[in-house]
Amino acid sequence: MLALCGGWIRAQNGTVTSPNYPAGSESGMQCEWIIEVPRGHYIEFTFIDLNLDSSVNGQCSSDSFVEIRDYNETGLCFSSVLT
């Protein structure tokens, strides 16, 4: 594990998990990781076990999501949201 709930990661490879994994995480938790690789390299994400809460107390919720953003020295290049 590289970070508990957010942080700056500079590594050749690794695994990011949510706190308390494989148990569920706390409601309302927000974690943000910044993953940096050298110029000319890329990041590949593989989700092995992804469970996003789709409801809270029986009501639909859009609070659970994974967002991937790609930045370079000129700014945002790409953004994608998984819900």
C-alpha positions as protocol buffer text, in pm:
chain_id: "A"
residue {
  index: 1
  type: MET
  ca { x: 0 y: 0 z: 0 }
}
residue {
  index: 2
  type: LEU
  ca { x: 139 y: 341 z: -93 }
}
residue {
  index: 3
  type: ALA
  ca { x: -92 y: 585 z: 86 }
}
residue {
  index: 4
  type: LEU
  ca { x: -367 y: 556 z: 347 }
}
residue {
  index: 5
  type: CYS
  ca { x: -609 y: 818 z: 216 }
}
residue {
  index: 6
  type: GLY
  ca { x: -447 y: 1044 z: -32 }
}
residue {
  index: 7
  type: GLY
  ca { x: -101 y: 1176 z: -91 }
}
residue {
  index: 8
  type: TRP
  ca { x: 168 y: 1224 z: -353 }
}
residue {
  index: 9
  type: ILE
  ca { x: 298 y: 904 z: -512 }
}
residue {
  index: 10
  type: ARG
  ca { x: 615 y: 873 z: -718 }
}
residue {
  index: 11
  type: ALA
  ca { x: 678 y: 504 z: -781 }
}
residue {
  index: 12
  type: GLN
  ca { x: 743 y: 253 z: -1061 }
}
residue {
  index: 13
  type: ASN
  ca { x: 441 y: 45 z: -956 }
}
residue {
  index: 14
  type: GLY
  ca { x: 217 y: -14 z: -660 }
}
residue {
  index: 15
  type: THR
  ca { x: -127 y: -65 z: -516 }
}
residue {
  index: 16
  type: VAL
  ca { x: -364 y: 199 z: -383 }
}
residue {
  index: 17
  type: THR
  ca { x: -644 y: 89 z: -152 }
}
residue {
  index: 18
  type: SER
  ca { x: -904 y: 272 z: 50 }
}
residue {
  index: 19
  type: PRO
  ca { x: -872 y: 285 z: 429 }
}
residue {
  index: 20
  type: ASN
  ca { x: -998 y: -30 z: 603 }
}
residue {
  index: 21
  type: TYR
  ca { x: -988 y: -233 z: 278 }
}
residue {
  index: 22
  type: PRO
  ca { x: -1132 y: -489 z: 225 }
}
residue {
  index: 23
  type: ALA
  ca { x: -1392 y: -362 z: 473 }
}
residue {
  index: 24
  type: GLY
  ca { x: -1597 y: -62 z: 362 }
}
residue {
  index: 25
  type: SER
  ca { x: -1473 y: 292 z: 410 }
}
residue {
  index: 26
  type: GLU
  ca { x: -1638 y: 560 z: 618 }
}
residue {
  index: 27
  type: SER
  ca { x: -1929 y: 756 z: 477 }
}
residue {
  index: 28
  type: GLY
  ca { x: -1832 y: 1092 z: 332 }
}
residue {
  index: 29
  type: MET
  ca { x: -1463 y: 1002 z: 305 }
}
residue {
  index: 30
  type: GLN
  ca { x: -1271 y: 1188 z: 35 }
}
residue {
  index: 31
  type: CYS
  ca { x: -930 y: 1061 z: -73 }
}
residue {
  index: 32
  type: GLU
  ca { x: -713 y: 1216 z: -342 }
}
residue {
  index: 33
  type: TRP
  ca { x: -390 y: 1072 z: -476 }
}
residue {
  index: 34
  type: ILE
  ca { x: -152 y: 1255 z: -705 }
}
residue {
  index: 35
  type: ILE
  ca { x: 51 y: 1002 z: -902 }
}
residue {
  index: 36
  type: GLU
  ca { x: 353 y: 1136 z: -1087 }
}
residue {
  index: 37
  type: VAL
  ca { x: 560 y: 956 z: -1350 }
}
residue {
  index: 38
  type: PRO
  ca { x: 858 y: 1076 z: -1554 }
}
residue {
  index: 39
  type: ARG
  ca { x: 795 y: 1238 z: -1893 }
}
residue {
  index: 40
  type: GLY
  ca { x: 740 y: 977 z: -2164 }
}
residue {
  index: 41
  type: HIS
  ca { x: 598 y: 719 z: -1920 }
}
residue {
  index: 42
  type: TYR
  ca { x: 233 y: 637 z: -1858 }
}
residue {
  index: 43
  type: ILE
  ca { x: 9 y: 509 z: -1581 }
}
residue {
  index: 44
  type: GLU
  ca { x: -210 y: 202 z: -1620 }
}
residue {
  index: 45
  type: PHE
  ca { x: -501 y: 156 z: -1380 }
}
residue {
  index: 46
  type: THR
  ca { x: -646 y: -189 z: -1313 }
}
residue {
  index: 47
  type: PHE
  ca { x: -941 y: -204 z: -1076 }
}
residue {
  index: 48
  type: ILE
  ca { x: -949 y: -545 z: -906 }
}
residue {
  index: 49
  type: ASP
  ca { x: -1227 y: -476 z: -653 }
}
residue {
  index: 50
  type: LEU
  ca { x: -1427 y: -156 z: -706 }
}
residue {
  index: 51
  type: ASN
  ca { x: -1746 y: -111 z: -505 }
}
residue {
  index: 52
  type: LEU
  ca { x: -1898 y: 237 z: -522 }
}
residue {
  index: 53
  type: ASP
  ca { x: -2196 y: 296 z: -295 }
}
residue {
  index: 54
  type: SER
  ca { x: -2492 y: 375 z: -517 }
}
residue {
  index: 55
  type: SER
  ca { x: -2734 y: 466 z: -241 }
}
residue {
  index: 56
  type: VAL
  ca { x: -2737 y: 616 z: 105 }
}
residue {
  index: 57
  type: ASN
  ca { x: -3035 y: 526 z: 328 }
}
residue {
  index: 58
  type: GLY
  ca { x: -3220 y: 399 z: 22 }
}
residue {
  index: 59
  type: GLN
  ca { x: -3173 y: 726 z: -169 }
}
residue {
  index: 60
  type: CYS
  ca { x: -2967 y: 751 z: -488 }
}
residue {
  index: 61
  type: SER
  ca { x: -2630 y: 913 z: -428 }
}
residue {
  index: 62
  type: SER
  ca { x: -2367 y: 1055 z: -661 }
}
residue {
  index: 63
  type: ASP
  ca { x: -2115 y: 1100 z: -379 }
}
residue {
  index: 64
  type: SER
  ca { x: -1923 y: 781 z: -465 }
}
residue {
  index: 65
  type: PHE
  ca { x: -1699 y: 811 z: -768 }
}
residue {
  index: 66
  type: VAL
  ca { x: -1348 y: 768 z: -903 }
}
residue {
  index: 67
  type: GLU
  ca { x: -1212 y: 1056 z: -1109 }
}
residue {
  index: 68
  type: ILE
  ca { x: -899 y: 1026 z: -1319 }
}
residue {
  index: 69
  type: ARG
  ca { x: -739 y: 1347 z: -1446 }
}
residue {
  index: 70
  type: ASP
  ca { x: -433 y: 1375 z: -1668 }
}
residue {
  index: 71
  type: TYR
  ca { x: -218 y: 1686 z: -1639 }
}
residue {
  index: 72
  type: ASN
  ca { x: 101 y: 1795 z: -1808 }
}
residue {
  index: 73
  type: GLU
  ca { x: 302 y: 2114 z: -1777 }
}
residue {
  index: 74
  type: THR
  ca { x: 38 y: 2306 z: -1979 }
}
residue {
  index: 75
  type: GLY
  ca { x: -261 y: 2197 z: -1768 }
}
residue {
  index: 76
  type: LEU
  ca { x: -549 y: 1947 z: -1784 }
}
residue {
  index: 77
  type: CYS
  ca { x: -536 y: 1710 z: -2082 }
}
residue {
  index: 78
  type: PHE
  ca { x: -802 y: 1452 z: -1994 }
}
residue {
  index: 79
  type: SER
  ca { x: -1065 y: 1388 z: -1729 }
}
residue {
  index: 80
  type: SER
  ca { x: -1286 y: 1084 z: -1674 }
}
residue {
  index: 81
  type: VAL
  ca { x: -1532 y: 1001 z: -1394 }
}
residue {
  index: 82
  type: LEU
  ca { x: -1642 y: 649 z: -1296 }
}
residue {
  index: 83
  type: THR
  ca { x: -1967 y: 632 z: -1098 }
}
